Amino acid sequence: MKRIDEHWYRGSLWLWLLWPLSALFCLLAVLRRLFYRLGILRTDRLGVPVIVVGNITVGGSGKTPLVLWLAEYLRRHGYRPGLISRGYGGQASHWPQAVSAESDPREVGDEALLLARRSTCPMMVGPDRVAAARQLLAESDVNVIISDDGMQHYRLGRDIEIAVLDGERRLANGLCLPAGPLREPKIRLRSVDFIVANGQAAQGEWAMHLEAGKAIALDGSEQKPVSAFSGGPVHAIAGIGNPGRFFGTLRALGLKPIEHAFPDHYPYRKGELDFRDAVPVLMTEKDAVKYLNYAGNRHWYLPVAARLPDEFGERLLASLEK
């Protein structure tokens, strides 16, 4: 049986049966945002600029690579960025939680751990992003905050909003949940400062391209070019919002993936990726952080890095200076 998200992007006609629920969801989302804009619900401002990276669709669109790009770009231009996030999937006993490279993904969430490991920026996670941001400011000397996946967390005041779209899947059928993938009506995109498309960009959008690096052994013992896996099949592991993107990347690189798609944020168990053959296992970096303690010598992950136009960075800096 297909997951409902597959029907969203296939344009299945039966989804229109859910249109009344979808319309109600859209209305509530619009009213909630309006209440914040009118001051009926309170927005908290911090003492430093806040950049929110998010999307209006559920599922993966490429926010994590963009957050990493922003952190590195700002650092190169004299800023001291810090990161906050929901910590989705984390089961910590109390919040906010500081995240370091040694954190447990079961406590802080897989994406948060990936961001902390790759960026080396101070990071704090928690369901209340305002509390996470204030704790981050109290414990570090950051002078700009990047909020991962925070577009709909309106209590956190923001100075710059960046919406990320999947350049291939776009907005699917354009309907709000549950009939479609939208968290807010598509008109919401008119109010953001930047729209970044992961892949093909439309007019008024900035194209972001993801470039694969060398494959890295999960035990940290070795790195080698992806072409080293092109002689035969590989078990391809993707527990992300759009597994097909990862599988397509591997095929474009000349590999022959045996596809293993898992739900987003899937909590892997020991031995679950130990297949009964000698075929190498290649996974996304997000999956890798959850399998580090179980990895053998044939488990590898493929990091990716975002590339954006120079003008995008220049306009971002100009917006921050305002």
C-alpha positions as a Markdown table, in Angstrom:
| # | Residue | x | y | z |
|---|---|---|---|---|
| 1 | Met | 0.0 | 0.0 | 0.0 |
| 2 | Lys | 1.3 | 3.5 | -0.9 |
| 3 | Arg | 1.9 | 6.0 | 1.8 |
| 4 | Ile | -0.4 | 9.1 | 1.6 |
| 5 | Asp | 2.5 | 11.3 | 0.7 |
| 6 | Glu | 3.0 | 9.3 | -2.5 |
| 7 | His | -0.7 | 10.0 | -3.4 |
| 8 | Trp | -0.1 | 13.8 | -2.8 |
| 9 | Tyr | 2.6 | 13.9 | -5.4 |
| 10 | Arg | 0.8 | 11.5 | -7.8 |
| 11 | Gly | -2.3 | 13.8 | -7.8 |
| 12 | Ser | -4.7 | 11.0 | -6.8 |
| 13 | Leu | -8.2 | 12.2 | -7.3 |
| 14 | Trp | -9.6 | 10.5 | -4.2 |
| 15 | Leu | -7.7 | 13.0 | -2.0 |
| 16 | Trp | -10.4 | 15.6 | -2.9 |
| 17 | Leu | -12.7 | 13.7 | -0.5 |
| 18 | Leu | -10.5 | 15.2 | 2.2 |
| 19 | Trp | -10.9 | 18.7 | 0.9 |
| 20 | Pro | -13.2 | 19.9 | 3.7 |
| 21 | Leu | -10.6 | 18.9 | 6.3 |
| 22 | Ser | -7.9 | 20.5 | 4.2 |
| 23 | Ala | -9.8 | 23.8 | 3.9 |
| 24 | Leu | -10.3 | 23.8 | 7.7 |
| 25 | Phe | -6.6 | 23.2 | 8.3 |
| 26 | Cys | -5.7 | 26.1 | 5.9 |
| 27 | Leu | -8.2 | 28.4 | 7.7 |
| 28 | Leu | -6.8 | 27.6 | 11.1 |
| 29 | Ala | -3.2 | 28.1 | 9.9 |
| 30 | Val | -4.1 | 31.5 | 8.4 |
| 31 | Leu | -6.0 | 32.7 | 11.5 |
| 32 | Arg | -3.1 | 31.6 | 13.8 |
| 33 | Arg | -0.6 | 33.6 | 11.8 |
| 34 | Leu | -3.0 | 36.6 | 11.7 |
| 35 | Phe | -3.4 | 36.5 | 15.5 |
| 36 | Tyr | 0.4 | 36.8 | 15.9 |
| 37 | Arg | 0.6 | 39.6 | 13.4 |
| 38 | Leu | -2.2 | 41.5 | 15.2 |
| 39 | Gly | -0.5 | 41.0 | 18.6 |
| 40 | Ile | -3.4 | 38.8 | 19.9 |
| 41 | Leu | -0.7 | 36.1 | 20.4 |
| 42 | Arg | 2.7 | 37.2 | 21.6 |
| 43 | Thr | 5.8 | 37.2 | 19.6 |
| 44 | Asp | 9.1 | 37.2 | 21.5 |
| 45 | Arg | 12.1 | 39.2 | 20.1 |
| 46 | Leu | 15.6 | 38.4 | 21.0 |
| 47 | Gly | 18.6 | 40.7 | 21.2 |
| 48 | Val | 20.3 | 39.2 | 18.0 |
| 49 | Pro | 19.1 | 38.7 | 14.5 |
| 50 | Val | 17.2 | 35.5 | 13.8 |
| 51 | Ile | 17.2 | 33.7 | 10.5 |
| 52 | Val | 14.4 | 31.1 | 10.1 |
| 53 | Val | 14.8 | 28.3 | 7.6 |
| 54 | Gly | 11.7 | 26.3 | 7.0 |
| 55 | Asn | 9.2 | 25.2 | 4.4 |
| 56 | Ile | 5.4 | 25.0 | 4.0 |
| 57 | Thr | 5.4 | 21.3 | 3.1 |
| 58 | Val | 5.9 | 18.3 | 5.3 |
| 59 | Gly | 8.8 | 16.0 | 4.5 |
| 60 | Gly | 12.3 | 16.6 | 3.3 |
| 61 | Ser | 13.1 | 19.6 | 1.1 |
| 62 | Gly | 16.8 | 20.3 | 1.8 |
| 63 | Lys | 16.7 | 22.5 | 4.9 |
| 64 | Thr | 19.6 | 20.8 | 6.7 |
| 65 | Pro | 22.2 | 21.4 | 3.9 |
| 66 | Leu | 21.0 | 25.0 | 3.7 |
| 67 | Val | 21.4 | 25.5 | 7.4 |
| 68 | Leu | 24.9 | 24.2 | 7.3 |
| 69 | Trp | 25.7 | 26.4 | 4.3 |
| 70 | Leu | 24.4 | 29.5 | 6.2 |
| 71 | Ala | 26.3 | 28.7 | 9.3 |
| 72 | Glu | 29.6 | 28.4 | 7.4 |
| 73 | Tyr | 28.9 | 31.4 | 5.2 |
| 74 | Leu | 28.1 | 33.7 | 8.1 |
| 75 | Arg | 31.1 | 32.5 | 10.0 |
| 76 | Arg | 33.4 | 33.3 | 7.0 |
| 77 | His | 31.9 | 36.9 | 7.1 |
| 78 | Gly | 32.6 | 37.6 | 10.7 |
| 79 | Tyr | 29.5 | 36.4 | 12.4 |
| 80 | Arg | 29.2 | 34.0 | 15.3 |
| 81 | Pro | 26.2 | 31.8 | 14.4 |
| 82 | Gly | 24.3 | 29.6 | 16.7 |
| 83 | Leu | 21.6 | 27.0 | 15.9 |
| 84 | Ile | 18.3 | 26.1 | 17.4 |
| 85 | Ser | 15.9 | 23.4 | 16.4 |
| 86 | Arg | 12.9 | 21.4 | 17.6 |
| 87 | Gly | 15.0 | 18.3 | 18.2 |
| 88 | Tyr | 12.4 | 16.2 | 16.5 |
| 89 | Gly | 12.4 | 12.6 | 17.6 |
| 90 | Gly | 14.5 | 13.4 | 20.7 |
| 91 | Gln | 13.3 | 11.8 | 24.0 |
| 92 | Ala | 15.2 | 14.0 | 26.4 |
| 93 | Ser | 13.8 | 14.2 | 29.9 |
| 94 | His | 14.0 | 18.0 | 30.0 |
| 95 | Trp | 14.3 | 20.9 | 27.5 |
| 96 | Pro | 16.1 | 22.9 | 26.2 |
| 97 | Gln | 19.1 | 20.6 | 25.5 |
| 98 | Ala | 22.5 | 21.6 | 24.3 |
| 99 | Val | 23.8 | 19.5 | 21.4 |
| 100 | Ser | 27.4 | 18.6 | 20.7 |
| 101 | Ala | 29.1 | 16.1 | 18.5 |
| 102 | Glu | 28.9 | 13.5 | 21.3 |
| 103 | Ser | 25.2 | 13.9 | 22.0 |
| 104 | Asp | 22.8 | 10.9 | 21.8 |
| 105 | Pro | 20.5 | 11.1 | 18.8 |
| 106 | Arg | 17.8 | 9.4 | 20.9 |
| 107 | Glu | 17.9 | 12.3 | 23.3 |
| 108 | Val | 18.3 | 15.3 | 20.9 |
| 109 | Gly | 17.1 | 14.0 | 17.5 |
| 110 | Asp | 19.0 | 12.9 | 14.4 |
| 111 | Glu | 19.0 | 16.1 | 12.4 |
| 112 | Ala | 20.1 | 18.1 | 15.4 |
| 113 | Leu | 23.1 | 15.8 | 16.0 |
| 114 | Leu | 24.0 | 16.0 | 12.3 |
| 115 | Leu | 23.9 | 19.8 | 12.4 |
| 116 | Ala | 26.0 | 20.0 | 15.5 |
| 117 | Arg | 28.6 | 17.6 | 14.2 |
| 118 | Arg | 29.0 | 19.2 | 10.8 |
| 119 | Ser | 28.7 | 22.9 | 11.7 |
| 120 | Thr | 30.6 | 22.8 | 15.1 |
| 121 | Cys | 28.3 | 25.8 | 16.0 |
| 122 | Pro | 26.8 | 26.1 | 19.5 |
| 123 | Met | 23.4 | 24.5 | 19.3 |
| 124 | Met | 20.3 | 24.2 | 21.5 |
| 125 | Val | 17.1 | 22.2 | 20.9 |
| 126 | Gly | 13.7 | 22.1 | 22.4 |
| 127 | Pro | 10.0 | 22.2 | 21.5 |
| 128 | Asp | 9.9 | 25.8 | 22.7 |
| 129 | Arg | 12.3 | 27.6 | 20.3 |
| 130 | Val | 12.2 | 30.8 | 22.3 |
| 131 | Ala | 13.4 | 29.1 | 25.4 |
| 132 | Ala | 16.0 | 27.2 | 23.3 |
| 133 | Ala | 17.2 | 30.5 | 21.8 |
| 134 | Arg | 17.4 | 32.3 | 25.2 |
| 135 | Gln | 19.4 | 29.4 | 26.7 |
| 136 | Leu | 21.7 | 29.4 | 23.7 |
| 137 | Leu | 22.4 | 33.1 | 24.2 |
| 138 | Ala | 22.9 | 32.6 | 27.9 |
| 139 | Glu | 25.5 | 29.9 | 27.4 |
| 140 | Ser | 27.4 | 31.2 | 24.3 |
| 141 | Asp | 28.5 | 34.3 | 22.6 |
| 142 | Val | 26.6 | 33.9 | 19.3 |
| 143 | Asn | 25.5 | 37.1 | 17.6 |
| 144 | Val | 23.1 | 35.6 | 15.0 |
| 145 | Ile | 20.7 | 32.6 | 15.4 |
| 146 | Ile | 19.6 | 30.2 | 12.7 |
| 147 | Ser | 16.4 | 28.4 | 13.5 |
| 148 | Asp | 16.0 | 25.1 | 11.6 |
| 149 | Asp | 12.5 | 24.2 | 10.5 |
| 150 | Gly | 10.9 | 27.1 | 12.4 |
| 151 | Met | 8.6 | 28.9 | 9.9 |
| 152 | Gln | 5.4 | 28.0 | 11.7 |
| 153 | His | 6.8 | 28.7 | 15.2 |
| 154 | Tyr | 5.5 | 32.3 | 15.2 |
| 155 | Arg | 6.2 | 33.0 | 18.8 |
| 156 | Leu | 9.9 | 33.3 | 17.9 |
| 157 | Gly | 10.4 | 36.7 | 16.3 |
| 158 | Arg | 12.4 | 36.6 | 13.1 |
| 159 | Asp | 14.4 | 39.0 | 11.0 |
| 160 | Ile | 14.8 | 36.9 | 7.8 |
| 161 | Glu | 12.7 | 34.0 | 6.6 |
| 162 | Ile | 14.0 | 31.5 | 4.1 |
| 163 | Ala | 11.6 | 29.0 | 2.6 |
| 164 | Val | 13.0 | 25.8 | 1.0 |
| 165 | Leu | 11.2 | 23.9 | -1.8 |
| 166 | Asp | 12.0 | 20.6 | -3.3 |
| 167 | Gly | 12.7 | 21.7 | -6.9 |
| 168 | Glu | 11.4 | 18.4 | -8.3 |
| 169 | Arg | 8.3 | 17.7 | -6.2 |
| 170 | Arg | 7.4 | 21.4 | -5.7 |
| 171 | Leu | 4.0 | 21.8 | -3.8 |
| 172 | Ala | 2.4 | 18.6 | -5.1 |
| 173 | Asn | -1.3 | 19.1 | -5.5 |
| 174 | Gly | -1.2 | 22.5 | -3.7 |
| 175 | Leu | -3.6 | 21.4 | -0.9 |
| 176 | Cys | -3.2 | 21.6 | 2.8 |
| 177 | Leu | -3.0 | 18.6 | 5.1 |
| 178 | Pro | -4.5 | 16.0 | 5.1 |
| 179 | Ala | -5.4 | 16.2 | 1.4 |
| 180 | Gly | -2.0 | 17.5 | 0.4 |
| 181 | Pro | 1.5 | 18.2 | 2.0 |
| 182 | Leu | 1.0 | 21.9 | 2.8 |
| 183 | Arg | 1.4 | 23.2 | 6.4 |
| 184 | Glu | 0.1 | 26.6 | 5.2 |
| 185 | Pro | -1.5 | 27.9 | 2.0 |
| 186 | Lys | 0.9 | 28.5 | -0.9 |
| 187 | Ile | 0.3 | 32.2 | -0.7 |
| 188 | Arg | 2.4 | 32.2 | 2.4 |
| 189 | Leu | 5.5 | 32.0 | 0.1 |
| 190 | Arg | 4.8 | 35.6 | -0.9 |
| 191 | Ser | 5.7 | 36.9 | 2.5 |
| 192 | Val | 9.1 | 35.2 | 3.0 |
| 193 | Asp | 12.4 | 37.0 | 2.2 |
| 194 | Phe | 14.0 | 34.3 | 0.1 |
| 195 | Ile | 12.7 | 31.1 | -1.6 |
| 196 | Val | 15.4 | 28.5 | -2.1 |
| 197 | Ala | 14.7 | 25.6 | -4.5 |
| 198 | Asn | 16.6 | 22.4 | -4.0 |
| 199 | Gly | 17.3 | 21.7 | -7.6 |
| 200 | Gln | 15.4 | 23.4 | -10.4 |
| 201 | Ala | 14.4 | 27.0 | -9.5 |
| 202 | Ala | 11.4 | 28.9 | -10.8 |
| 203 | Gln | 11.4 | 32.7 | -11.4 |
| 204 | Gly | 12.1 | 34.6 | -8.2 |
| 205 | Glu | 13.7 | 31.6 | -6.5 |
| 206 | Trp | 17.3 | 30.8 | -5.7 |
| 207 | Ala | 18.7 | 27.5 | -7.0 |
| 208 | Met | 20.5 | 25.3 | -4.5 |
| 209 | His | 22.4 | 22.3 | -5.7 |
| 210 | Leu | 23.7 | 19.5 | -3.4 |
| 211 | Glu | 27.1 | 18.0 | -4.2 |
| 212 | Ala | 28.1 | 14.6 | -2.9 |
| 213 | Gly | 31.5 | 14.3 | -1.2 |
| 214 | Lys | 33.6 | 11.3 | -0.5 |
| 215 | Ala | 32.0 | 8.3 | 1.1 |
| 216 | Ile | 33.0 | 8.0 | 4.7 |
| 217 | Ala | 33.2 | 4.8 | 6.8 |
| 218 | Leu | 30.9 | 5.0 | 9.8 |
| 219 | Asp | 33.7 | 3.8 | 12.1 |
| 220 | Gly | 35.8 | 6.8 | 10.8 |
| 221 | Ser | 38.6 | 4.6 | 9.5 |
| 222 | Glu | 38.5 | 5.5 | 5.8 |
| 223 | Gln | 37.2 | 7.8 | 3.1 |
| 224 | Lys | 37.0 | 7.0 | -0.6 |
| 225 | Pro | 35.4 | 8.4 | -3.8 |
| 226 | Val | 31.9 | 7.2 | -4.6 |
| 227 | Ser | 33.2 | 5.8 | -7.8 |
| 228 | Ala | 34.9 | 3.1 | -5.8 |
| 229 | Phe | 31.4 | 1.5 | -5.3 |
| 230 | Ser | 30.5 | 1.5 | -9.0 |
| 231 | Gly | 31.7 | -2.0 | -9.7 |
| 232 | Gly | 28.7 | -3.7 | -8.2 |
| 233 | Pro | 25.5 | -3.2 | -6.2 |
| 234 | Val | 25.2 | -1.3 | -2.9 |
| 235 | His | 22.6 | -1.5 | -0.2 |
| 236 | Ala | 21.2 | 2.1 | -0.2 |
| 237 | Ile | 19.7 | 3.2 | 3.1 |
| 238 | Ala | 17.4 | 6.3 | 3.3 |
| 239 | Gly | 15.3 | 7.2 | 6.3 |
| 240 | Ile | 14.5 | 10.7 | 5.1 |
| 241 | Gly | 11.6 | 12.7 | 3.9 |
| 242 | Asn | 12.3 | 11.9 | 0.2 |
| 243 | Pro | 14.3 | 8.7 | -0.1 |
| 244 | Gly | 13.9 | 8.8 | -3.9 |
| 245 | Arg | 16.2 | 11.8 | -4.0 |
| 246 | Phe | 19.1 | 9.8 | -2.4 |
| 247 | Phe | 18.6 | 6.8 | -4.6 |
| 248 | Gly | 18.5 | 9.0 | -7.7 |
| 249 | Thr | 21.7 | 10.7 | -6.6 |
| 250 | Leu | 23.4 | 7.3 | -6.3 |
| 251 | Arg | 22.2 | 6.2 | -9.7 |
| 252 | Ala | 23.4 | 9.5 | -11.2 |
| 253 | Leu | 26.9 | 8.8 | -9.7 |
| 254 | Gly | 27.0 | 5.5 | -11.5 |
| 255 | Leu | 26.0 | 3.2 | -8.6 |
| 256 | Lys | 23.5 | 0.4 | -8.6 |
| 257 | Pro | 21.5 | 0.9 | -5.4 |
| 258 | Ile | 19.5 | -1.8 | -3.8 |
| 259 | Glu | 16.9 | 0.5 | -2.3 |
| 260 | His | 15.9 | 0.4 | 1.4 |
| 261 | Ala | 13.5 | 3.2 | 2.2 |
| 262 | Phe | 12.6 | 3.8 | 5.8 |
| 263 | Pro | 10.3 | 6.4 | 7.4 |
| 264 | Asp | 11.7 | 9.8 | 8.2 |
| 265 | His | 13.6 | 9.8 | 11.5 |
| 266 | Tyr | 13.5 | 6.0 | 11.7 |
| 267 | Pro | 15.2 | 4.7 | 14.9 |
| 268 | Tyr | 17.5 | 1.9 | 13.7 |
| 269 | Arg | 18.1 | -1.1 | 15.9 |
| 270 | Lys | 21.3 | -3.0 | 16.3 |
| 271 | Gly | 21.9 | -5.4 | 13.4 |
| 272 | Glu | 19.0 | -4.0 | 11.3 |
| 273 | Leu | 21.4 | -2.9 | 8.6 |
| 274 | Asp | 23.6 | -6.0 | 8.7 |
| 275 | Phe | 22.5 | -7.7 | 5.6 |
| 276 | Arg | 23.5 | -11.4 | 5.0 |
| 277 | Asp | 25.8 | -10.7 | 2.1 |
| 278 | Ala | 29.1 | -9.0 | 1.3 |
| 279 | Val | 27.5 | -6.0 | -0.4 |
| 280 | Pro | 28.6 | -2.5 | 0.9 |
| 281 | Val | 26.0 | -0.5 | 2.8 |
| 282 | Leu | 25.7 | 3.2 | 1.8 |
| 283 | Met | 23.4 | 5.6 | 3.7 |
| 284 | Thr | 22.6 | 9.2 | 4.2 |
| 285 | Glu | 24.5 | 11.2 | 6.9 |
| 286 | Lys | 21.2 | 11.6 | 8.8 |
| 287 | Asp | 20.9 | 7.8 | 9.0 |
| 288 | Ala | 24.5 | 7.4 | 9.8 |
| 289 | Val | 24.4 | 9.4 | 13.1 |
| 290 | Lys | 21.8 | 6.8 | 14.4 |
| 291 | Tyr | 23.9 | 3.8 | 13.4 |
| 292 | Leu | 27.3 | 4.8 | 14.5 |
| 293 | Asn | 27.4 | 2.5 | 17.6 |
| 294 | Tyr | 26.3 | -0.5 | 15.5 |
| 295 | Ala | 28.4 | 0.0 | 12.4 |
| 296 | Gly | 30.7 | -2.6 | 10.9 |
| 297 | Asn | 33.5 | -2.2 | 8.3 |
| 298 | Arg | 31.1 | -2.2 | 5.4 |
| 299 | His | 28.8 | 0.6 | 6.5 |
| 300 | Trp | 29.4 | 4.0 | 4.8 |
| 301 | Tyr | 27.6 | 7.3 | 4.5 |
| 302 | Leu | 27.6 | 9.9 | 1.8 |
| 303 | Pro | 27.8 | 13.6 | 3.0 |
| 304 | Val | 26.4 | 16.3 | 0.7 |
| 305 | Ala | 27.1 | 20.0 | 0.7 |
| 306 | Ala | 24.9 | 22.8 | -0.6 |
| 307 | Arg | 26.0 | 25.2 | -3.4 |
| 308 | Leu | 24.2 | 28.6 | -3.9 |
| 309 | Pro | 24.8 | 31.6 | -6.1 |
| 310 | Asp | 27.2 | 34.3 | -4.8 |
| 311 | Glu | 24.4 | 36.9 | -5.1 |
| 312 | Phe | 22.3 | 35.0 | -2.7 |
| 313 | Gly | 24.9 | 35.3 | 0.0 |
| 314 | Glu | 25.4 | 39.0 | -0.8 |
| 315 | Arg | 21.7 | 39.7 | -0.5 |
| 316 | Leu | 21.6 | 37.8 | 2.8 |
| 317 | Leu | 24.4 | 39.8 | 4.3 |
| 318 | Ala | 22.7 | 43.0 | 3.1 |
| 319 | Ser | 19.4 | 42.0 | 4.8 |
| 320 | Leu | 21.3 | 41.2 | 8.0 |
| 321 | Glu | 23.0 | 44.6 | 8.0 |
| 322 | Lys | 19.6 | 46.3 | 7.9 |
